[in-house]
């Protein structure tokens, strides 16, 4: 995204850091920061010093974050097909002792065709390639995989070279020599016990024919990132030279199968039941490319939420209920501060209302009317679970609607937005080179 304005660039960075840290809530953090700046402008017009506003905001953010912790709950459940897939994927790669999840172990792949319900979780790796020869077996059980980054071809000199062949015998000798190279390479793979070869480079028809005859299935032109994932999943080592190939360096997989899709010639390789099951693939199907990209984005958010719950299994309820509850708590706490900061704390409480207000507006409801009704309901019943009924279910209780967000995600939103606004408030002027 190309942005010229310096402050807008900070907003983009803010959204990016929320995405990097939490993976969800990127819009909310920008809405929050925008509302805080709007409120700050009014306070500046009243003659309150920026430093005082910044300090007030800092105090209010601390109150809000503590209040979030106070209203949070622990959770342990999931619903719906895609949500279940995301949770299963995260749990299968999670390190529960360290309370950490390496999302690089979850590969999200998509292919146009089929319907969204065909999306599946594969306990292994998918490679967008097929067997190099159509007559090679399409299914290999208990596969021992040789992962190579060296090409199946005779070595070439580094310098420019020219070979003169003036007789048939010389040509035959050269051809036999080449064939011997191929023979030796294939034999080396067979000797270590490999039943499948995955190669980063290609090999010509002669090598392909020889591999098929020697009953050694092979896959060519596999990308470097995929090779690394296959090596991690199968417990194998990437081998750069044929001389270094040993039985210990082979990867192991319970099942390697080639799957074709519909009537098209599209084929993919599934490597399943790997030695190290800590690498999984979410395979998305959809009617068009846009649908798949959108689903990938949603799944990324879902994976991040599941990861955040493993890091910290506390949740707050969504639909703007957490923001409204924090707004009430911050407003109530403002009276305890005698200085000018009191105004900034109240302004912070007003800014917190911007998220539920935006939710109500985007749902086609009357924003001010809806917000004030929900706010008075929260105060009256002393229940922090009341939020904006965006889906028109008929109840404002987000607990009943099962709308929730992770506690650390919501806390991070408030902290990041406050930090950026504090930084902006301390800027007196922006001098751009074009002015001089």
Number of C-alpha atoms within 10 A of each C-alpha: 5 6 11 8 11 11 15 11 14 16 21 15 14 21 22 14 16 22 18 12 13 21 20 25 19 19 13 20 26 22 18 24 26 17 22 25 21 13 19 26 16 12 18 13 9 9 9 17 16 20 13 18 27 23 17 24 27 21 20 29 24 16 19 27 19 14 18 24 15 10 18 18 14 12 14 9 6 15 10 7 13 21 16 15 22 24 20 18 25 27 17 16 19 20 15 11 6 9 13 17 22 13 17 11 22 26 19 18 18 18 17 16 17 15 13 17 11 13 20 15 19 20 23 29 28 26 18 15 17 22 21 20 15 9 12 16 15 14 14 17 14 14 23 24 28 29 28 22 20 15 19 22 17 13 9 8 7 6 6 6 7 6 5 7 11 8 8 9 10 12 13 12 11 13 12 12 13 16 17 13 17 21 15 12 20 21 15 17 21 17 12 16 16 24 20 24 23 21 24 22 17 17 18 10 11 14 20 22 14 15 22 18 12 13 16 19 24 22 22 20 16 20 14 13 9 16 20 15 20 28 22 20 26 29 19 23 21 23 18 14 11 17 9 10 21 17 15 10 20 27 25 28 25 16 17 25 18 19 16 13 13 10 6 8 8 13 16 17 20 22 25 26 20 26 16 18 19 21 26 28 20 24 20 26 22 21 13 13 14 11 17 21 15 12 19 18 13 16 19 18 18 21 25 25 23 23 25 25 23 20 17 16 17 19 23 27 26 23 25 29 28 28 27 30 27 26 26 22 18 25 21 13 18 23 13 9 13 9 12 14 23 23 22 27 29 23 27 31 29 18 23 27 24 23 23 26 23 16 19 23 15 12 15 9 18 12 18 13 11 17 23 14 12 22 20 13 16 20 14 9 9 11 13 25 24 28 31 27 21 19 10 10 10 9 15 19 23 21 16 11 16 12 16 18 21 27 25 22 24 22 18 18 27 21 17 20 25 24 17 19 24 23 11 16 19 12 10 8 7 9 9 9 6 5 5 5
